């Protein structure tokens, strides 16, 4: 069975190579690019599901040429300080000697600034450290780990090196940063808020994705505008704003069912691609799939993310034919989802 090319990202973020299917954030991308002008660090925050990571990894990355920046995305991992040195070391030709146990530099004189200086000397490109899911440090970091990080961060942003830092996090955890202002007094000085998309904007995004040349050969909607409207009609819209995760989950499930209908009779014959889109009974369920949870940060394919079996998704999409959906999910799990 050939792998299916779905035009939808499910819960994955958009990356630099997805520029041709990344829509609806043109203004925010330019605003974020401008917000970085003349600052050494920027706090990028927003509500869950607003697309912060995609805005950085796809939108912002495509604003820079290779000569303009050398960007490293850093996640907390077991220790955020060790993760910084590991990320920089991976990019270095001449490696920094790291302790095999602590994963920190053997030479205690080497701090963030010295590591970045070494990287700049090799590449002659401004270095950008992108701390994605930064709330992980505030949620599960050890006291010494946090104190060390903010101390080293303060030194780095006061260094004259061509280095900029982005702290990307969910806005409900911003208040936790105040505890570390004595260690890094400028932590709140430069901020950029990412807001959720409105309904009209999301509808246009879905329509443009359905019409994107990359997918027209493998995915065809008879009426892209009608399908986009149908998807949105099934989504929670109490505040006239849309969780991007809701859209991506439904798009993924509907694409799977469309494929199943093409290869078997498992789905109801009268069920059209628009009619098959289910209501979401509990918006919180999708948010739990997408976001890191305070009580369940741990190892997995993406550090800090929860893993959820196909059964969880089936519960959230209960209006679909059970047999068809299970077959679709099994197919995507083994053939399409990475």
Secondary structure, 3 states (H helix, E strand, C coil): CCCCCCCCCCCCCCCHHHHHHCCCCHHHHHHHHHHCCCCCEEEEEECCCCCHHHHHHHHHHHHCCCCCCEEEEECCCCCHHHHHHHHHHHHCCCCCCECCCCCCECCCCCCHHHHHHHHHHHHCCCEEEEECCCHHHHHHCCHHHHHHHHHHHHHHHCCCCCEEEEEEEEHHHHHHHHHHCCCCCCCCCCEEEECCEEHHHHHHHHHHHHCCHHHHCCCCCCCHHHHHHHHHHCCCCCCCEECHHHHHHHHHHHHHHHHHHHHCCCCCCCCCCCCCCCCCCCHHHHHHHHCCCCCCCCCCCCCCCCCCCHHHHHHHCCCCCHHHHHHHHHHHHHHCCC
